[in-house]
Amino acid sequence: MRPYSPPSSGRAGKLRLDFNENTVGCSPKVLAYIQEHLDRNMFSVYPEYEQTRAALAGYFQVDEPQIVLTNGTDEAIQVLVNTYIDDNQRVLLTHPSYAMYRFYSEVAGAEVEEVSYEPETLNFPLDTIITRAKHANAILIANPNNPTGTTIDTGAIRRILEANPNAPVLIDEAYYEFCGITALPLVPQYPNLFVSRTFSKVFGMAAMRIGVILTQAANAAHMRKAQSPYSVNTLAAIAARAAVADTEYVSQYVAEALEARRMIYSGLDALGIPHYPSQANFILFRAGDRAIEVRDKLRDMGVLVRDRSYEIAGCVRVTTGTRAHAQRFLDALNEVWRNA
């Protein structure tokens, strides 16, 4: 089993375009709400989730019993796998994709089967997924996918769900806000559908570790049996309530990130660097045999990007951030690229 070892230290003071985080932080209203509700006694009692569930049910437009609060998307994946997968059962993934799908599947003793994206276009391998779904015990898909930035539409999701109604299908929508495609309206129709969302990306709360799984109420009840009763801490639960109340902040950050994405496209084109179209807040570009050099020289200039060559040869991923962040990245990349 391969360990997951993200390079998460030594990032302070640098432009963080390596983990697809919100690059300006959470809404100021989240900080104000936390301060308003701080009480020394709150740290000595176990968390209570009723208000948070009610707030999130309103935001996601589902019933409260359909919500499972999780310690980020990572725990959402873990709880789904622990609930529905036994030793030696088959979990179907795409490659490349989020590393924790394989991680938690292997921890559970599952057999992992990966279907690769089209090597040149990075198109989603829908027909192969549907064929192999018939023999899978669970299917885990990111939409948009990380690191490719590609999406599938709800028609494709329906086909996957219907290919094997007995297999739970997770649609991980960590980057939903940047593309607007969601499987959430399909939940009432498909008992095997599970949709995850996170507060680690657009909401700017990665350190808080909170996410949700949204599914039919019976599924949610089963999953809560396989979960620690207090996996989400009190501060995270409080912060989530304030985060979903400030929809204007989310909309403004999304608009900024999409403008930054367009800027980076143009800048990469000007340098003659190939890149893939993305519907998330990051872009995958081909630096070829200079991928490691680009990553390291940008880091020396205070700009962090993520090498993805171990998954797609010669590729580097950059988070879009704001327009100011995009310009800083492009200025640094221009210096690195032209001074080979």
Helices and strands as residue ranges (DSSP letters): E 15-16, H 28-37, G 40-44, H 50-60, G 64-66, E 67-70, H 72-84, E 90-95, H 99-107, E 111-116, H 126-133, E 138-142, H 154-163, E 169-172, G 176-178, G 184-186, E 193-198, G 206-208, E 211-214, H 217-225, H 234-245, H 247-271, E 282-286, G 288-290, H 291-300, E 303-304, E 306-307, E 315-319, H 323-338
